[in-house]
């Protein structure tokens, strides 16, 4: 019985460990103050129209199609040099960033975060943006 419980605990821990972590705006601000890598995955036109979070990298993402995802991951490696380096993704409403972040965790990245509510939550809190 103890072995069965231990196996169940390890299985559940593994399942939850293989998901990206969500961060709120306040937490993202703390990460930024520590020079964390923030990656804006919104379309270029949205970034130009609405601005970006200060010090964010612009790596637009538009498709989970295998070839486009591979190209995007290649662009990511220019900024995130190690699978153990932490970084946060920002999409318009947080949904695409969450899905992409979980894909990256499956691909072996260890410390992937995404902004809960996306850029919309950043704007709604009247935070600074740059163009």
N, C-alpha and C positions, 0 to 999 in steps of 0.2 A: 504494500500500500504506500509506504514512504517513497519507494522508487517511482511509482506511478505519479504521485503528487509532485515530486521533483521534476520528472519529465514534463508534466503539464506546465509547471512554473517556467521551465526553460523555454518551452514552446511559445507560451504567451509572451514572455519577455522578448524573445526573438522577433515575434510578429510586431510588437510595438516599437522595438528598436529599429525596425526597418521602415520607418516613416519619417518624413521631414517634420521639423518642429515649426509651429506657428509662433509669431511674435507680434505683439501689439506695438502701436506707434511709440509709446514711451520706452519700450525695450529696444526698439530699433534705434531710437535716439541715443541710448546708452552704447549700443554697438558702434554707431557712427562715431561717437566721442572716443572710442577706442580704436578708430581707424579700421573698422570692419569693412569687408567688401560688400557693397550693395550693387545689385545688378538689376537694372530696369529692363524688363523684357517686352514692354509695350511697343507698339508700332512706332516708327520714327515720326510719323505725322502727329501722333498723340503726344509724343515727347516734346516736339517742337511747339505744339499748340498749348500744352498745359505746363511744360517745364518738367524737371526731374528733381528728385531728392538730391541735395548737395552732395558732391563727391561720388555720385553713382556712376557706374559704367553703363553704357548703352549697348546692349546686345539684344536687339529685337528678336522675338520668337513668334513664329506664325503657324507652325504645324508640327504635329506628332508623327507625320509621315517619316518613315525610317531614314531616308536619305537627307531630308531637311534637318531631322533631329541630330544626325551624325555631324552635319556641317555646323549646327549650332554648338554642339559639344566641343568641336574643334575650336571654335571662337572662344568658348568658355575657358579652355586650357591656356589661352593667352593671358587671362586675368587670374584664374584660380590655378595655381601651380602644383597643388597637391590634393589628393583625395581627402586628406586630413585637415585641410585648411577650411575654416568656416566662412560662409557667405550667405547672403539673404537675397531672395528673388522678390521683385515687385512687379505685379501685373496691374491691370486696371482695377479689378475688384477682388483680387486675391485668388480666384478660382484657378486660373491658368497657372499661376505661380505655384499653387499647391500641387497641382497635378504634375507639373514639370519637376518640382522639387522631389516628389516621391519617385519619379522616374530616375532622377539622378542618384537617389539613395539606392535604388535597385542596381544602378550601374556601378556602385561602389563608393560614392561620395559619402563621407561620414558625418559632416556637420553642415547640413543644409537647412536653411530657415526660409520662411516666406512670410510676407507682411499680411496679417489678418485684415481683410477688407481692402487690401491693395492700396494703390495710389489714391483711390477715393477716400480712404480713411485718413491718409496723410493730409489731403486737401481739406477735408471736413474739420480737422483740428487746426486749421490755419497755420500750418507749418511752412517754413521757408522752402521755396523752390528756386531753381536756377534754370536758365534757358541756354 
